[in-house]
Amino acid sequence: MKLCLLLFVALLWFSPSTAQNKETPQVKGYIYDATQKEALFGVSINCIRTSDSVKIAFAQTNENGAFVINSLPVGNYYLMISYLGYKQLSIPVGVPTLTTTVDLKQIFLRKTSLTLSEIAVVGQKPPLRAVSDTMEFNSGYFKVEENAMVGEVFKKIPGVRIDKDGTIRVNGEVVKNLLVNGQPFFADAPDVAIKNLRADIIDKIQLVDRKIRESDPMAVNGEQKEKVINIITKPAIAGKWNGQLLLGMGLSGKYMMKANFTRFSGNSQFALLTEGDNINGIQN
């Protein structure tokens, strides 16, 4: 009996240790600017399976330019590395065993100077245009579901990320101001736009590096730049109301309602946003 007890204790002692030492597949590396040799923060890394082009994992670099992708299944992949203002890079990666660690060490991205001739699509608007400190994307290039909100378009733009709490980031930097046709839209609350503006009224999306003094002439750090997103609406919707109304009824008199309507005309903006229920709150 004493021997059995000792064996049982030994199993309890060694099993967790074995589990903790178990290795899992890992792909890691550091991403730098090829010219300045500086770490790039917020670079997007999509891990795509070679056999069917399905995205398996996603990562972003930290302030040191480092990224790690853990627990990949055995197989062949390629990493699509994207960063606004830089040439996209594709790197093949193989994971032959469950204990493989692929260390890509240092990866260097080169800046790009895009011209319309480089990205022109015959019979269509170009998907991207770079002008000074602004990257302008054609919204129609990013396909989303019918009745989708503008946040779904943002998620498809390279370098743009939306956190679970609604925070919008461009290349890792928080976007504190969102404009519609050059005018502030719900100042200091960009998440309102991504939840309440329909994607089908958007013509272009501009990612702007704006000097802080342009929005606040009295700012002490006015020469520093901030990330701003400017949404340009389609000319056809000018002066018209757009939006949606959602209603739901249940048993015992339970209900939910959500409505969002907007109207843009020149420098004028009108928005009606409301929601309510007698359940536990609407889950967006």
Secondary structure, DSSP 8 states (H G I E B T S, - for coil): -HHHHHHHHHHHHHHHHHHHT----EEEEEEEETTT--B-TT-EEEEEETTT--EEEEEE--TTSEEEEE---SEEEEEEEE-TTB--EEEEEEE-STT-EEEEEEEEE-B----HHHH--TTS--SEEEETTEEEEEGGGS---TT-BHHHHHTTSTTEEE-TTS-EEETTEE--EEEETTEESSTT-HHHHHHHSBGGGEEEEEEEEEEGGGT-TT-TTTTSEEEEEEEEE-GGGTT-EEEEEEEEE-GGG-EEEEEEEEEEETTEEEEEEEEEESSS----
